[in-house]
């Protein structure tokens, strides 16, 4: 059985709410329901343009979330001031520029070491665990140690794409093992060096069990887009339980 925790990203719920300008769906109620249905954390990524979760939501969620609140974002001054005030259990730093549609690359932990050291020190002084978004590059994993981060979050976009592209191919199993190899090596190294390992981006029901089986060092996955698309068809409670099952029964197949 896997011990990987599921943190549900509720940005897409906020995006739907904002489309009509009223508090429907109610973001706080959705977060409470996610926890009631089995989510072990709630993730949000407030962006400067406020197109989905807003900073005001983060303050409100701090009073409501009973599991763990994970706040993602680029460490701008206003973001840092917010997390210092809110004090979520975890802050995940991403290198996204303000106009980015979604996170699509990891930090250069070598070239930006001094910057990361400064902001990570500031966040940890507020009592928050820190994770930095990273690609499966062993040099970057080693450099991450020097930044003072507690965890890394492996950017799983390329893995998810390769996993999907292998579908129906005669060598699908080989392709999928190749796609995940660097992640397993990076996760093993991170664990050896004392870093916790999270994962996120484009993880979904088809590729999640294989991930959990091949990268057992993973402590937490944060999933939003795919989970909410599934929830439209399968219902929110059933979907969260299915994702938990994929994590808890790794190797059972698709």
C-alpha positions as CSV (number, residue, x, y, z in Angstrom):
1,X,0.0,0.0,0.0
2,X,1.2,3.5,-0.9
3,X,1.4,6.3,1.6
4,X,1.3,9.1,-1.0
5,X,-1.1,11.9,0.0
6,X,-3.5,13.5,-2.4
7,X,-3.8,17.3,-2.3
8,X,-6.7,18.5,-4.5
9,X,-6.1,21.8,-6.4
10,X,-9.3,23.8,-6.5
11,X,-8.2,26.5,-9.0
12,X,-10.6,25.2,-11.6
13,X,-13.5,25.6,-9.2
14,X,-12.6,29.2,-8.6
15,X,-12.3,29.7,-12.4
16,X,-15.9,28.5,-12.8
17,X,-17.1,30.7,-9.9
18,X,-15.4,33.8,-11.4
19,X,-17.0,33.3,-14.8
20,X,-20.4,34.4,-13.3
21,X,-19.2,36.9,-10.8
22,X,-21.0,35.4,-7.8
23,X,-20.0,33.0,-5.0
24,X,-21.3,29.9,-6.9
25,X,-19.8,27.4,-6.6
26,X,-18.8,28.2,-3.0
27,X,-15.0,27.6,-2.9
28,X,-14.9,27.1,0.8
29,X,-17.7,24.5,0.7
30,X,-16.0,22.7,-2.2
31,X,-12.8,22.5,-0.1
32,X,-14.6,21.2,2.9
33,X,-16.3,18.6,0.7
34,X,-13.0,17.5,-0.9
35,X,-11.7,16.9,2.6
36,X,-14.8,15.0,3.6
37,X,-14.5,12.8,0.5
38,X,-10.9,11.9,1.3
39,X,-8.6,14.7,0.1
40,X,-5.6,14.9,2.4
41,X,-4.8,18.5,1.4
42,X,-6.1,21.5,-0.5
43,X,-3.8,23.2,-3.1
44,X,-4.3,26.7,-4.5
45,X,-2.2,28.8,-6.9
46,X,-3.3,32.5,-6.7
47,X,-2.0,34.3,-9.8
48,X,-1.5,38.1,-10.1
49,X,-4.4,38.4,-12.6
50,X,-6.9,36.8,-10.2
51,X,-8.3,34.6,-12.9
52,X,-9.1,31.7,-10.5
53,X,-8.1,31.6,-6.8
54,X,-7.5,35.0,-5.4
55,X,-5.5,36.1,-2.4
56,X,-8.7,36.8,-0.5
57,X,-9.6,33.2,-1.0
58,X,-6.3,32.1,0.5
59,X,-7.0,34.0,3.7
60,X,-10.6,32.5,3.9
61,X,-9.3,29.0,3.2
62,X,-6.8,29.3,6.0
63,X,-9.8,29.5,8.4
64,X,-11.6,26.6,6.7
65,X,-9.1,23.9,5.6
66,X,-8.7,21.2,8.2
67,X,-6.1,19.0,6.5
68,X,-3.2,20.8,4.9
69,X,-3.2,24.0,2.9
70,X,-0.6,24.1,0.1
71,X,-0.2,27.5,-1.6
72,X,1.7,27.6,-4.9
73,X,3.1,30.7,-6.6
74,X,6.0,32.8,-7.7
75,X,7.8,34.4,-4.7
76,X,7.0,38.0,-5.5
77,X,6.8,40.5,-2.6
78,X,3.0,40.4,-2.4
79,X,3.0,36.6,-2.5
80,X,5.6,36.4,0.3
81,X,3.7,38.9,2.4
82,X,0.5,36.8,1.9
83,X,2.1,33.5,2.9
84,X,3.7,35.1,6.0
85,X,0.3,36.3,7.1
86,X,-1.6,33.1,6.2
87,X,1.0,30.6,7.3
88,X,-0.1,27.6,5.2
89,X,1.3,24.2,6.1
90,X,3.2,24.2,2.8
91,X,4.4,26.8,0.2
92,X,5.3,25.5,-3.2
93,X,7.5,27.9,-5.2
94,X,7.2,27.9,-9.0
95,X,9.3,30.0,-11.4
96,X,6.3,31.1,-13.5
97,X,6.2,34.7,-14.9
98,X,2.9,36.6,-14.0
99,X,1.4,36.0,-17.5
100,X,2.0,32.2,-17.5
101,X,-1.1,30.0,-18.2
102,X,0.2,27.1,-16.2
103,X,3.5,25.9,-14.6
104,X,5.7,24.4,-17.4
105,X,9.2,24.2,-16.0
106,X,11.2,23.8,-12.9
107,X,13.6,26.2,-11.1
108,X,17.2,26.6,-12.1
109,X,18.4,25.8,-8.6
110,X,22.0,26.4,-9.5
111,X,21.6,29.7,-11.2
112,X,19.0,31.0,-8.8
113,X,20.4,29.5,-5.6
114,X,21.0,32.8,-3.8
115,X,17.5,34.1,-4.6
116,X,15.9,30.8,-3.6
117,X,17.9,30.7,-0.3
118,X,16.6,34.2,0.6
119,X,12.9,33.6,-0.1
120,X,13.0,30.0,1.4
121,X,14.6,31.3,4.5
122,X,11.9,34.0,4.8
123,X,9.0,31.5,4.3
124,X,10.5,29.0,6.7
125,X,10.8,31.7,9.3
126,X,7.0,32.0,9.1
127,X,6.7,28.4,10.0
128,X,5.8,26.9,6.6
129,X,7.2,23.9,4.9
130,X,8.7,24.8,1.6
131,X,8.8,22.8,-1.7
132,X,10.3,24.0,-5.0
133,X,9.1,23.0,-8.4
134,X,11.9,21.0,-10.1
135,X,12.5,19.0,-13.2
136,X,14.0,15.5,-12.9
137,X,17.6,16.6,-13.2
138,X,20.0,15.2,-10.6
139,X,22.2,18.3,-10.8
140,X,19.2,20.4,-9.9
141,X,18.3,18.0,-7.1
142,X,21.7,18.3,-5.6
143,X,21.6,22.1,-5.9
144,X,18.2,22.2,-4.2
145,X,19.7,21.0,-1.0
146,X,21.8,24.2,-0.8
147,X,18.7,26.4,-1.1
148,X,17.3,25.2,2.2
149,X,14.1,23.8,0.8
150,X,12.3,21.0,2.7
151,X,11.0,19.3,-0.4
152,X,11.0,19.3,-4.2
153,X,8.0,18.9,-6.4
154,X,8.9,17.0,-9.5
155,X,7.3,18.6,-12.7
156,X,5.5,15.6,-14.2
157,X,4.2,17.1,-17.4
158,X,6.7,15.3,-19.7
159,X,6.0,12.0,-18.0
160,X,2.3,12.4,-18.4
161,X,2.6,13.2,-22.1
162,X,4.9,10.3,-22.8
163,X,2.6,8.0,-20.8
164,X,-0.4,9.0,-22.9
165,X,1.5,8.8,-26.2
166,X,2.5,5.2,-25.4
167,X,-1.1,4.1,-25.4
168,X,-1.8,1.4,-28.0
169,X,1.9,1.1,-29.0
170,X,3.4,-2.4,-29.1
171,X,6.2,-1.3,-26.8
172,X,4.0,0.8,-24.5
173,X,5.5,-0.7,-21.3
174,X,9.0,0.0,-22.4
175,X,8.1,3.6,-23.4
176,X,6.5,4.2,-20.0
177,X,9.4,2.9,-18.1
178,X,11.7,5.1,-20.1
179,X,9.5,8.1,-19.4
180,X,9.6,7.7,-15.7
181,X,13.2,6.5,-15.2
182,X,14.7,10.0,-14.6
183,X,11.9,10.7,-12.1
184,X,12.7,7.6,-10.1
185,X,16.4,8.4,-10.1
186,X,15.8,12.0,-9.0
187,X,13.4,11.0,-6.3
188,X,15.8,8.4,-4.9
189,X,18.6,10.9,-4.9
190,X,16.4,13.6,-3.2
191,X,15.4,11.1,-0.5
192,X,19.0,10.1,0.0
193,X,20.0,13.8,0.4
194,X,17.2,14.4,3.0
195,X,14.7,16.1,0.8
196,X,11.0,15.2,0.6
197,X,9.5,14.5,-2.8
198,X,6.2,15.8,-4.1
199,X,4.9,15.6,-7.7
200,X,2.4,17.4,-9.9
201,X,1.3,18.5,-13.3
202,X,-0.9,16.5,-15.7
203,X,-1.1,13.5,-13.3
204,X,-4.4,11.7,-13.9
205,X,-6.2,8.4,-13.2
206,X,-4.5,6.5,-16.0
207,X,-0.9,7.4,-15.1
208,X,-1.2,7.8,-11.4
209,X,-0.9,4.1,-10.2
210,X,2.2,3.6,-12.4
211,X,3.8,6.7,-10.9
212,X,3.1,5.5,-7.4
213,X,4.5,2.1,-8.2
214,X,7.7,3.4,-9.8
215,X,8.4,6.4,-7.6
216,X,7.4,5.2,-4.1
217,X,9.5,8.0,-2.5
218,X,6.7,10.4,-3.4
219,X,5.1,11.9,-0.3
220,X,2.3,14.0,-2.0
221,X,0.8,14.7,-5.3
222,X,-1.3,17.8,-6.1
223,X,-3.9,17.3,-8.8
224,X,-6.4,19.7,-10.2
225,X,-7.3,19.9,-13.9
226,X,-7.7,16.2,-14.6
227,X,-9.4,15.5,-11.4
228,X,-12.1,18.1,-12.0
229,X,-12.7,16.9,-15.6
230,X,-13.2,13.4,-14.2
231,X,-15.5,14.9,-11.5
232,X,-17.8,16.3,-14.2
233,X,-18.5,12.8,-15.4
234,X,-18.0,10.7,-12.3
235,X,-19.0,13.0,-9.4
236,X,-16.6,14.7,-7.0
237,X,-16.8,12.1,-4.2
238,X,-16.3,9.1,-6.5
239,X,-13.5,10.8,-8.3
240,X,-11.5,11.6,-5.1
241,X,-12.0,8.1,-4.0
242,X,-10.8,6.7,-7.3
243,X,-7.6,8.9,-7.2
244,X,-7.0,7.8,-3.6
245,X,-7.4,4.2,-4.8
246,X,-4.9,4.7,-7.6
247,X,-2.4,6.0,-5.1
248,X,-3.2,3.4,-2.4
249,X,-3.2,0.3,-4.7
250,X,-0.3,1.0,-7.0
251,X,0.4,-1.6,-9.6
252,X,-3.2,-2.7,-10.0
253,X,-3.2,-1.5,-13.7
254,X,-5.6,0.8,-15.5
